[in-house]
Structure formats: C-alpha cells, structure tokens
Amino acid sequence: MSRHHPPGVLRRAATAAVAGALALAGAVALPGTPARADTTAKGDVIANLWEWNWDSVASECTHVLGPAGYGAVQVAPPAESLKQTNYYWWDVYQPYSYNLNSRFGSAAKFASMVTACHQAGVKVYTDAVINHTAAQTGTGYNGTTVTTKYDTPDWDRADYHDSTSCPTSDLTIQDYSNLTQVQNCELLGLPDLKTGSDTVRAGIANFLNSQLALGVDGFRVDAAKHIPEADLAAIESKLTNTTSGSAPYVFQEIYPGSTPQPSDYYASGDFLDFTYASRLKSAFQGNVSDLESLSSSGILPAADSVSFVTNHDTERNGLHLSYKDGDTYKLANLFQLAYKWSTPTVYAGWEWTQSDQAPPNASGFVTDTDCANGWYCLDRDTAVVGMVAWHNAVDTAAVSHWQTKSSSVIGFGRGGAGFFALNNGSSSATYTFATGMADGTYSNVVDGGATKVTVSGGSASITVPAKGAVAFYNASYTCTVGCDDTGGGGSTSTVSATFDEYASTTSGTGVYVVGSISALGSWDTSKAIQLSSSGYPVWSGEVSVPIDTSFTYKYIKKDSSGNVTWESNANRSATTATSAITLNNSWNVADADATDVTFNETATTDWGTDVYVVGSLPALGSWSTSDAIPLSSASYPTWSKLVIVPRSTSFAYKYVKKDGSGNVIWESGTNRSYTTGSSSGYTTSDTWK
C-alpha cells in the first residue's frame, strides 16, 4: 500500500487510508503502514516541550504554539512511572502502569491539554515507552506499588523476554552489536516486553488507543531499535484512527549504533535523525560553509526523517549542541527551520548542572513552566517564532541561490519565496547577496520585524549580526508571539560556563567558585557562586559569563558558620569565546601542574548501581570510597569520566560499584597503576575484573 501524508496542522483537511476493519473497542483499525509527515507542508514544525506538565503544555499551545504556526507539540510519556526520592528526569522512562495519572498531571488534565492544543490548531504527539517497564521497584506517581519488576498491573512474567530468547547470563544487553541481544535482552536492566507475543502487542496497542481516543495524533516511539520492526508493524496494525479520522503519525528513536539501522524500519514510520544533529554540531563548531553539502553528508532521507538540533539524551552526553552553547545553539535551530529537508523540531526543556537532574518540581510532580527559574523556552524566542512563520511561508520551495561568503557566513533562498543569511562569527558581517526575491522592502523576521532589508535588482546588502541571522519573506510581517521574549534562548553577550570541581568535604561544608568578573562575585566571597553537591565529590555549577572574555577564578569552601577556606594553588584562568565551556578542576591541584585522565571502564550493572573510580591520589579520593569519583553511563556499558590529576605522577587506582543503598563492591585483582606525563589528554581503557 502506498504511503500517505497527513497535514501538519489540524485546520487543514486530512485523508486517511483505511484497510479493513478490526473489532477493537468498536473502532475501525488502520493498516500496518503508519502515517508519514508531509515534510514540505506548512505547519509541520514540532515543538518538543520536554517534560512540561499538562497545564503548561495547554497554555503554550493556546498562547504560543498555535498563534506562532507550530503544527504539533511533542510531550513527555503520559503513563504512571517510578517515583523515587531524587525525582530524576528518567523516572518517566520507567513505566509502572498504563494509567494516565502521572507526574505531569491527572488523566483529566491530560485530556484537557489535548483539547486545548486542538482548539489552537496544534496536534499532540506523545512519547510512547513500549519496549519495557520499570527496572526499579517502589511506588509510582499514582500510588501503584511494584515489588517485583516482572509483575506490574499490566504485565506478568510470561509477557517479558527470558533466558529462552536472551542469551546473556543476567538478561541484560552486553554486546550492542549483537541484534539478538539488542532486541531480546534488557536495556540497562529494564524488563524487556515480549513484543513478538500477540497478547503483548494487543496490550500495547490498547494503551496507545486509549490516548488516540482522547485526541492524541501520533507517537514518538522510544527505544525503537530494541523492538523488532515486524513487532512494531504488528502493533501499529492494531491502532485506531485519530479523532480527526487520520492514521496516527509515528516517528521512531533509533539511537546510533551498529545494529539495527533506521533503514530497517522505514516501513514502520519516520525517524529522528541523529546524524543530522551531529552534522549541525560539527558545522556550527567549525565552518558553517560545510552546510552546503548537508544533503549529501549521510543524513537520512527527507521523506523518512524528523530533524532536531538536540534532545534530552544528547544535550546531556555531549553528542549534540545544547542551550549551554548559547547563541551558537539558537543559530543552529534557525538554520534547521530555514533549510528545506525533513520535519523540524524545536526543543524546549530546562537548565541543568547534573545530567540526572529533574525538571522543576514539587515532591516529584513537575511544576508549571514559567520560562524562568530554570526553564528554557526556546520555542517562544523571537527569532525562532519568526523563523517558524518564515518556514511556513516558503512552504515547498527548493533551496536556491546558495552563497558562501566565508567559513562563518552563508546565505540561501527558497526559490524566491524567502531568503535567509546567517553569521556564526564573533563580529557583524556585511555582504551583498543575490536573493532571488522580487524588488522591495522586507521585514527581518529574526528580530520580530524591527529591521528591514531592501532588495534591488534581486540583490540586497545585508549586515548580519555576530552569532545572528537575517531572514525575510514578506514586506508586512508582524511578530505574533514572543516579540519581546528571548525565551531563555541566550543573549548575544553571555555564554554558559560549567564549573566542575573535585573536592571532598565534611558535613555542612559547601564548595563555591569566585573570580575576577562580576558574574563570579568580583572576588567577594559573600557573592561567590555556590556549587551543587548532587554529583559529590564533584561539585558543579553553571554560570552565564561574558563572551570573548578572559577571567581568573578560584574555589573556596564555606562551613556552616561561614568560615572560608581558599584552595592553596595560584589563581586559575579561563577565556570564553561564543560557545559554552566546561572547566574541570581538582581541589589544590594547580592548573600549571595538572593534566587530565579520562577513565573508561567497561562494566555491566543492575539498574540503580553505578561505577566509580578511586585511587591513591587525593584527586582520586585517597582510597576512600565515599570520595570516589562517579563515572558517566552515557556510553553504557562503558563508564567514563575526565579527572584532573597531577602531571608526571604515578598512582594506583581501582573501580568500585555502588548500589542505591550505598553498598560497595570492589573489582577483583590487584590495584591498577598509571603514570601521567607532562602533556594532556590521557585515557585508560579498562574492563571490570
């Protein structure tokens, strides 16, 4: 059966393909082929309001997304999930039940949100977590208690893969190049549903159909690579029509890896294009002139993909750009909206200092988004809103009149329907561009129409601001929403600096950073920036500091009585450019005497158990497991962390595992040893023994 393309917004007519009937809740069933997005239609932009609560999504649809011309909103997993004491963001990817009372609001508020978005002309796509259920036992946000991870209100042990289909001893994925393990074993210990079973397929479909009945228009399928394509197709064949009468739109997450590949799943829906986001990061941290060859750079076909600049995983593990990259990040989003390719998404989340950090909440329940106090609302930024209008106006017009003025400045049109120029450099640039536009005076949508561009003879002299863009399509463009709101999208004068300091302390003592610029207290310890101990013994904090600025800084400790202890080394120094920086330091290890070692340890763990490195140096905890350095699981089963240690020094070290109760397991064998030299960039490659 041929693919069909539903529209981007509800106001436009839709035609759904229907094949046969299935008696499922009295509804007509859809064919196995899912709906596909019209990648060139007006109103196809998706706002990814990640982990916003339902009241806030409803308000944003009504006051921002609808008026701005967004076609759809992507929202968090709506099911009841694990509720644990740290309220981490990833709790919502551990489903406890398919009840729609969640940390984002009640089922009634969820339904009201969908209605409000529809009234604003915005479709709703939910994050479908259907590969697995929760690895951790406990109590969920609707009061569901799980005492055994293979026994939930929806599933019994027979509904999960076991040793008959998973070849590993602990049922977890140990080799991510092995397709059987990837699809039949447990991702990070999350119980893997037996999606080859028709009983399981029907149960998942019923869960998704309950959302479709409330008006949901489609799904982002989480961890799709861990579900065989045939199983996904079978589940989709059981889905009902949306309330608008069309097939639900399906787009899938295939995280990069050796197997499987997105092309294996094209029959089941569109795909989030991780390569597209990686190419944007490379260009915007290098030469934007490279974007001329973007379409031939290995990105997914436009007809099969959904583009993005970052998401909740990749902004945390460094794979892609993030809000911490300031205007570089925003500029990449503007390019995405300007370039004719696949369905674009705009990500709006919250600021964080630790990768596990929860969204703003009250006892775990996510509080209202106010686009301040930690929330980062890029979707309502003036420039982004302007480019959504521009994107909708140029519609299906092809990219034309590409011009590379320098490694930092490019411009291109869309077949005479609009013109876009960007400058990724640190100073403004003026060039004459052949626009392909009719002669006249046009409003610059990037600044809400505050400035104008005059086209004469098809050309225009355009001054493009540093880390900025100019775009126009209509002489009478009027800003709709967010006209005076940067939406937390960053300013042209500051960039994020993340301070990570290894420092062991006693109870009641905190670690602060203070420095020579006002953002760091101008050396006044009473104005020093307090760092978070959530990743103890690494203390972290994020500070907005001026771009293109050199400054000095140092760390201090303050006890409960306010007594201050300065680290003994010389002042540290740093220089910002126009992208985010991270400063890794270790207490009393002077910059001039320091080097870095990235510890890489391959180790499988149960959910809730983490891997640490500890050693003979003070910078490695002096063998105290309470001061061991936590490693990141972003590239699981490899655990990694960059650690600052002295140069030209020999030391011993070892890895330990700690579970949620603090129990420590040492790896076996003798201590490991390492010797640093006088350079930098040292690494280890170890395996748990």
N, C-alpha and C positions, 0 to 999 in steps of 0.2 A: 504494500500500500504506500502511496506517495506521502511525503511529509507535508504538513500544512503549518501555516504561520499565523498564530493568533496576534492580535494587535497589542501595542504597548500599553494603551490606556483603556479603561472601561467605557469611555464615552464613544469609542469607535466600534463599529459593528464587527461581530465575530461570526465565523462559520466553523462549526466543529464537525470533524469526521466521526461517524459512528458506525461501528460494525457489529451487528448482532445485539443480543440482549442477554443480560446476566441477572438473575434474580438475587440481587444483593441489596438489602434494605429497600426493596421495591424500586430501585433506581436502574436506569439504563447504564450498562457498562461500556467502557471505552475499549478501543483496540489496543494491542500491545505497544504500538508506536506512540510515543508521547508527543505533546505539543512542542513546537520549536519556536523560539523567539524570532520575530522579524528583525533582523539585525540592522536594517536600514530605515525602519519606520520611525515616525515622530513618536515621542513619548515612550521610548523604550528604556530610559535611564533608570537603574535600580538604586535606591538609597538603602544601604546596608546599615540600619540603626542597631548596631550590635549590643545586645543585652540591655536595651531600653525597656522600661516597663510599659505595660499596655496603655495606661493613661497617657504617657508621654508620646508613644507612637501615634495614638489617635490625635493628639493635639498637633503633632508635627505634620501629619497628613493634612489636617484641616487648614493650618495656618502657614505652612511652608511648602510641603511637597506638592500638593495639588495646585496652588497658585503658581508655583515655580515651573510646573510642567514635568515633574518626575512621573514616570509611568508605573512604578511599582516600589514597594518597600519590602525589604528582606528583614525578618525578625528572628529572634532567638528561638531555640527549641521550646515549644509551649508545654511539654509534658512535665509532670511532677518529677523532681530529681532529688538526688542526695543533698542533704543539708548537714554540713559538718562545721565544726567550730570556727574554722578560718574563713568560711564562706568564699572559697576560691571561685574564679570565673568558670573553671572547668567542671564544677559540680553539675552544671546543666547538661553536660555530655555523659552523665551517669544516670540514665532514666531509672526511676523507681516504679512508676506506674504510668499508664497512658491517660490518667486523669489530667484535665486541663487546669487544675488549680496549682499554680506554680509560684516560683519566687518573683515572677513578673506581674502577678495579679491573679484574680479569680477567673474561672471559666466564663463567668458573665462579663467581666471586663475584657476578656479576650474577644468575645463575640461582639461587644460594643466597639472595640477597636477596629475590627474588620469592617463593621458597618460604617463607621466614621471615615475610614480610608476610602471605601467605595463611594461614599457621598462626595468625597473630594476628587473622585476620578482616579484613584490610585489602587492598583492591585496589591495583594498581600501574598508573599511567599514566605513559608515557614521553613525553619531548619529541621529537617527530618533525621532524627537519630534512630536508625532502624537496623543497624548492624549488630548492636549489642545492648546490654543493660549494664547496671552498675557493678563495679568490682568491689566497692566498699559497702559493708553493711552499716545499718544505723536507721535513722528516721528521715523521711522525706519532708518536703515543704507542705504537703497536705496531710501529714501525720502517718503516712504509710511506714510500717516497720519492716525492714528486711533483715533477717537473721542469718540467712544462707543465700549466697549470691546467685544460686541456681533456682531459687524459689521466690518468685515475685507474684503480685496479684494477676499478672497476665500470662506468666510462663512457668513451666515445670522443668525439671532436669532433662526430660526427654526432648525438649524443644531447643536444646543447645548442642553444639558440636562437642564430641568427647574423643576419647582415645581411638575410636574406630575410624575417625576421619582426620584427626590431627596427630601427626607423627612425633611430636615433641613430648618429652617426659612430663613437663609441667603444663602442657596445653597452651603455652604462650608462643608467639612468633619469635623465633630465634634467628631465622635467616630470611631477610626481606627480599631476597632474590628468588626464593622458592615459592611458586604460585600456590601450591597446596597449603603451605603454612600461612601465607598472607590471607588466604580466603577461608581457611577452615580452623585456624588456631586463634588464640585470644590476643587482641591488640592490648598491650600493657595490662594483661590480666582481666580485661573486660569480657564477661561471658559472651561468647560468640553465638548468635542465634543461627539455628539450622535452617537457613532460608531456602534450602532445597526441599523442605517439607511443605506440602500444600497447607497443612494446618497453620504453620508459621506464616506462610505467605498471606493467608486469609486474615490472620490476626493483625499483621502489619497493615494490610490494606484497609481493614476496618478502622484502625487508628487514624490513618490518613483520610479515609472517607468521612470520619466524624468531623474533621477540620473542613473538608470540602463542603459539607452540609451547612457549616456556619459561614461560608462565603470565601474561604481560602482559595487562592487562584493557582497555587503551584508550590513546589518544594525544592529546596536545596538539599540534596542527599549527602549527608555527612558520611565520610569514610567509605565512599562507594567502591573503591578499589578492593575493599575487603569483602565484597559481596559479588559472587559470580554474575556476569551480565545476564545469563539466562534466568537467574533468580530475580534480578531487578525487572526484567521484561515480564516475568510471570506476575510479579506484584503489581506492576503498572497496568496489566491487563484486567485487574480486578478493581481499578479505580473508577469512580463515578465521574460524571460531568461536574464542572463547577456550576455554581448557581447562575452564572451568565450563559450557560449552555455550551461552553467550550471544553476542550480537553485541558487538564491541568498542565501547566508548564513545569518541566523537570530539568534542573541543571545539577551537575554532579561534581563532587570533590574527588579528584584523583591526585593525591599528593605525590610529588616527584619521586620516582624510584625505578628500579629496573623492570619490575613487573607488577601488575599489568599496565598497559598504556591506555591513554584516553581513546585512541582509535579503536580499541577493542569494545568500546561502549557507545559508539556513536548512535547505534540503533535505539539506545535507551534514553537519550536526552542530550542536552548541551553540556559543555564542560567549562569549569573555571580554569582559566589559562594561566598557570603558574609561570610558564616561560615568558609570556607577555610582560608580566610584572617584573621578572628578572631582567628582561631587556631594557625596560624603562629605568630600573635602578642603575644598570650599567651606563646607560646614556647620560642620565642626569647627574651621575657622579663622575662622568668622564666627558665625552663630547656628544652634545645633542645632535650634531650633524649626522651621527650614526643612525638616527631615527629614519633617515630617508630610505634605508633598506630594511625597515622593521618588518614589512610584509613577507620578506624572503629570509627572515632570520631564524626560522624554525618555530615560530609561534603557531598555534592551532588554526585550522581553517575558520574564517569568519562565520560561516554558516553553522559551525558546530561549537562555538565557544562563547564564553562570557568573560570579559576582561576585567581586571582590577589592578590597582596600584599596590594595595596591601590588604591583609585580612588579620584576624585576631591571632592566628598562629605565626604568620610570617613577620608581623611587626615586632613580635617578641623574640623570635630566634634570629633576627638579622638578615633573613633571606631577602627581604624587600625593604623599600623605604617605609618610613613611618612619620607620624607627626613630629617626632624628635628631630627630623631633618628640616623643620621649619618651612621656609618658602620654596625650597627645592621640592619638597613633598607636594605642596599645593600646586606648583607649576606642572608636575607630572600628571596630576589629576586634570588640569586644564587641557594638557595635550591629549589625554585619553578622550576627553569629550569632543575635541576638535577633529581627531583623526578618524576617518571612516574605516571602521573594521567591525568588531563584534559588539554585542550588548555591553555597555559600560556600567560599572558600579562605582558609587561614591561611598566610602566607608566613614562612619561617624561612631566613635567609641568614647573612651575616657583615657586620661593620662595615668601613667603608672610608673612606679620605680622598681617593683619586683614583678617578674613575669607571671607569677601565680595570682597577683593582686586582684581582689574582687572589685566589681563596679561599686560606686557609692551605694550604701545600703543601710538598712536598719534591721539588725538581727538577721541578716542574710537577704531580706526582701529588698529588692532594688528600689531605691527612692527615685522621685521624679527628676527627669533631666531638665536642668535649668541653663545648660550651655555655659556654665561657670562652675566653680568649685570642683574642678577635676574633669568635667565633661568636655569633650572636644567635638563640636558640631560643625564639621566641615561642610555638611550638606547645605547649610544656610549661609555660608560665606558669600559675600557679594560677588566675587569673581566666579565662583562655582555656579551660583544661581544664574549669572549672566551667560555662562557657557552652556548650561542646560537649555536655556532659551535658544542660543546660537545653534546647538546640536539639533534641536527640534526643527529649527527654521531651514537648515541646509538639507535636511531630510536625506534623500538618496543620492545627492550629488557626489561625484567622484572627486578624489584628491587631485588637485591640479596646481600649476604654477609653483611647484616646489622650488624654493630658493634657500641655499645655504650661504649665509653671509660671513660666518666664522664658525669656529668649533662650538661657540656658545649661542649663536643667533641663527634661527631658521624662520621661514615663513612659508605658508602654503594656503591655497584657496580650496574651495569646494565647488568647482565648476561654475563660478560666477555667482553662486548663492551666498557666499560669505568668505571672509579672509581672516587668517589667524597668524600672528607672529609672536615668538617668544624669545626671551633673553635669559639664559641661565648664568650669565656673568655677574660680576660684582659691581659693575658700573653701567649706567644707561648707555644705550647704543642707538644711533640714528642711521637709517639706511633708506634708500628708495626701493620699493617693492613693486613688481608687476602683479597687480591684484586680480585681474580678470573681472573686476567689478565695474558696473556702469558708473559713469562720472556722477559725482555728487558728494554731499557731506553726510557722514555716517557717525552714529554714536558708538563709543567703545563700551561694549557690554562688560568688560572685565572690571571697570571702575563704576559700574552702575549707570553709565551714560554721562558721566561728569565731563569727559573729554571727547573731542571729535576728531575724525580723520577725513581729510578731503582727497577724493580720487579725481585725477585729471588725466585724460588720455589713457585711462586704465591703470595708472601708476599712482603711488602715494609715498610721500616722505613721512616715515613713521619713526618716532622716538620711542623705543621700547624700554621701560624702566628696568633697573637691575633686578634680577630674580622676578621678572614680571612678564606680562603678556599684553597684547592689544588684539582685540577681535571685534569685527563689525559685520553686520548683515542688513541692517535696516536703519534708515535715517531717523526714525521716530521711536527707537527702542526706549522703553520706560522700565526701569527696575521694578520688579514685582514684590519681592520679599528679601529680607536680609540686606537692605540697601545701605544701612549704616552699621552692619554687623559683620565682623571678621570671623564670627563663629568659632573662635578658638583656632582659627586657621593659621595662626602665626603672623607676625609683623615683619616688615622689611628691615627691622633694626636689631632683632634679637634671634638667638638660636638656642636650642636646648643643650645644656652641659650636664651630663650624668656623672656624679662623683661616687666611685666605689672604693671604699677604704676598708682593708682588713685590720681589725683592731679588737683584741679580746678585752673584756671589761668585767668589772664586778657588778653585782646587782645594784641598780639605782644610778648607774653612771651611763651617760649617753655620749655619743660622738657627734661633732659638729664640724663644718667647714667654714672658714673665714678667709677673707682675702682683700686685695687692694682695690677692688671695684665696689660700687655701691650695692650691686646685686649680691655681693658676698660680705656685706657689712662694713666695708672700708676699714678692716682690721679691728672693728669694735666687737669684742667678744659677746657683748649683750645683744648684738644683731647678727651673730653667726647663724648659719642655716643648719637646723637640726637634721640629722640623717636618720633614716629608718633602720631599725634592727631586725626587720622581718626576715632578712637573709643571713642573720648572725652566723658567724663572726664577721661577715662582710656587711658594712653599713653603707646604705645607698641613699642618694637624693638627687633630684633633678631641679636645675635652676636655669631660668632664662637669663642669658648673658648677652652682651652686645656682640654683633658680628664684627669680623675683621679687627679684633681687639686682643692685645696681649695683657695678661694679668698674672699676679702671683697669688699664692694661696697656701694654706696650711690647715692641718686638722688639730682639733683640741678635744679634750674630754672634760665634761662637767659632771660633778656628782650631785646628789640630791640637795646639798647645801649651797650649790652654786660655785664651788671651788673649781678653778680652771687649771688643767694640765696641758701644756703645749707639747707636741711631739718635738724631739730634740734635733732633728735634721734641719738643714737650711730650707728657706722658703722654696716651695715648688713653683713652677711656671707653666703656663699654657697659652696658646694662641687660637682664637676662633677664626673660622672662615665663614662660609654661608651654609654649612651643613652641621648637623648635630655631632657632638664629640662625647666620648666617654673617657674618663680619666681613672685609670686603675692604679691604686697605690696601696702601700702597706705601712702600718704604723712604725715610725722611726727608721724606715729604710729610705734613705735619701735618693732622690731621682738620679743623681750622678752616679750612685753606687748600685743602682737597681737594674735588673733585667726581668724579662718575663718568660715564664714557662707555662705552656698550655698542656695541662694534664688530660690525657684521653684514656679512658678506661672502658673496655667493653664488658658489660655485666648485665645479665637479666635479673629482674626483680619482680616481686609481687607489688600490686597496687598499694601505694602508701609507704613503700620502702624506697629510700633514696641512697645514693652513693656519695661518699665523701673521701677527701684525701687529707692525710695527717702525716706529720713528719718531725724531723729533729730540729728544724729551724723555728724560731718564734713566728715567722711568717707562715708556717705550716702548723701552728698550734702547739709546738714543743711536745708532741705526742699526747696532748690532751684531747680526747675525743669530743669533749664539749666545745672545743675551739677548732675542730676540724672544718675544712672548707667544703661547703656543699657544691657538688657538680651539677651541671645542667643536663637534663634528659632530652633536650630539643632534638638531638640526633640519635635517640634511643635505637638500639641498645648500647650505643657509645655515649658515655657520660663525659662531659668536658667542662673545663674552666681555665681561664687565663689567671695566673697567680704571679704576683710581684715578689721576687726573691733577690738576695744579693748577687752581684756579679762574681765570677771567678771563685765560686764556693761549692764545696762538696757537701751533700746532705743525704740522709736516708728518709724514706717515706713508705707509706703503705696505704691501701684503700680499706675503707670500712663501709658497712651498710647499717643504716638506722631505720627502724620502722616507726610507725606513728606514735608508739608508746616510748620511744627513745632507746629501745633495746639495740645494742651494738653487736655486730658480727664482723670480726676481723677476717680478711682474706688469709689463706693458709700460706705456709712457706716463710722463707727468710725475708728480712726487710729489703726493699728495693733501694737502689742508690742512683744518684745523678750528680753531675758536676757541670755547673754553668761556666761559660767563658766570659769574654769581655764584650760580646755583641748582644743581639737581642733576637727574639722570635724562636725560642727553643720549644720543642714539643716532645711529649712522650707518647708511646703507643703501647698500651698495656692491656692485658686480659685478666679478668678475675681468676684467682687461683685459690 
